[in-house]
Amino acid sequence: MIGWVYRKGLQMLCYRFASSRYVVKAENLNIKYLRSSGPGGQHVNKTNSKAEIRFNINSCKWLPEDVKKRFYNAYRNKITKSGDYVVTSDKHREQERNLKSAIAKLQEVVDEVEEEPVAYNPKPKKEPLHAKERRIAGKKRDSERIKRKTTAGRDDD
């Protein structure tokens, strides 16, 4: 759930998700508003409703190093040279809703990389003996049938 949180007289926007260990807060982001290409008609040309947030991974102190490393590995093509991960949103007509949407996108990315992926290396299973025998018997049956079909139409005189 995204909402404004008031603490010690400060107003900050944060995204709270039930399973999130790390909560993205607006105070850790560089927020900029741009002209939007989304809905709004002629109003779009006059207002800066598109929200662009820049999340600097290097200066982020609340993310552990292993999570930062997974972040870099997963999104290395989307991270700028200065270490910023850029998220934009222009779905809505209002700045605040676009900001909430962009923070939600960023929180989903952080939630995705916060968990260490589990290595899945299944061992090849040995085929049971009865299944192997059944498979070979079926192959023999099929080859005999094919032989009968090919030799039935021929006269070897």
N, C-alpha and C positions, 0 to 999 in steps of 0.2 A: 504494500500500500504506500502510495506517495502522499506526502503531506507536509505542511509547514510545521516545524517543531520550534517551540519557544523555550530557550534555556538562558537563564541569567540575563534577560533583557535582549538577547540576540534572536533574530529570526533567521532560521536556516531551513532550507529545503533538503529533505533526505528521503531516500527510498528504503522502505522497510519490507523485507521479505522474510517469510517464516523460517526458512532454512538457511538464511545468509549468516555467515560468521562475520563477514566484513561488509559494513554498510557504507555505501558511497554517499558522501555529504557534499553539498554544493560549495561549502567553504574550501574543499580540496580541489576545486575545478576552476578553470579559466572559462568564464561564460561570456559569449558574444552573441549579439542578435544581428541578423542579416536580412536582406530583402528576400522574401519567400516566393517560390514559384508555385506553391500549393493553392488551396482554395481561398477565395476572398474577392474574386472579381477585380474591379478597378482599385479596390482598397489595398490590394497586394502591392501595387506600385508606390504606395505612400508610406507604408509602415514596415518596420523591421520585426517581423513576427517569427522568422526562422531562427531556431536556437542552435547554436554551435557550442559544444563544450569540448574542452581540451583537458585531458587527464594525463598529467606528467607522471609517468611510472617511476622515473629516477628519484623524484623528490617526494614520492609517497612514502610516508613513514609507518602507516598502519598496515601495509601489506608485507607479509614475510618475504624473504628473499626467494624461497622456493616457488611461491606463487607468482612473483614477478618474473622469474625465469620461465615458468610455464606460459605466462602471459606473452612474453617476448616470442617464445617458440610458436605459439598458436597464432599470433597476429603480427608477425614480423613484417608482413607486407603492408600492413595498415598503420604502422607506427612511423612517425616522422623521424628525421635525423636527430632532432633535439629530444626525442623520447616521448613525444606527445601522442596519445591515442585520441583521434578526433571522431566525435559522434555528432551527427546533425539530425534535426527533426523539423519538418515543415508540414506535418499532417494536419495541424489545426490552425485556426485563425488567430488564436491568442498566444502571446509569448509564454505565459505561465504553463499552459497545457503542452506546448512544444518543449519547454524546458523539462517538465515532468516526464514526457515521452523519451527525451534524450537521456535523462538520468536513468530511466527504467531500462533502456537499451544497454547502457554501460553496466548497470547492476547485473543484468543477465550475463554479460560477458565475464564479469568478475566471479559470479557464481559458477560459471562453467569452468573457469580455470582454477578455482580454489580447491577443488577436489583432485587428488592425485589419481591419474588414470590407472586402472587395474590391468596388469599385463595378462593377456589371455593367450596361453600357449597350449592348446589341446594336444594331447598325445594321440598319435594315430592308433586307432583301435584295431586289434587283430580280428580278422573275420572268423566267426565260429566255424567249427569243422562241418557241422550239418548244413550251414548256409553255403559253404564252399562246394560241398558235394552236390547240393541242389542246383547251384549255378552251373557247374560243369555238366551235370546231367542234362540240363536244359539246353546248353550249347550243343551237346552231342545230338540231342533230339532234333534241334533246328538244322544242323548240318546234314543229318540223315534225310530229313524232309526235302531239303534243297537238292540233295543228290538224286532223290527219287524223281523230283520234278524235272530236272535237267536230263536224266537218262530215259525217262518215260517217253519223251517225244522223239528220241533218236532211234534209228535202226542201224545197228553195227553189223552190216553184212558185207 
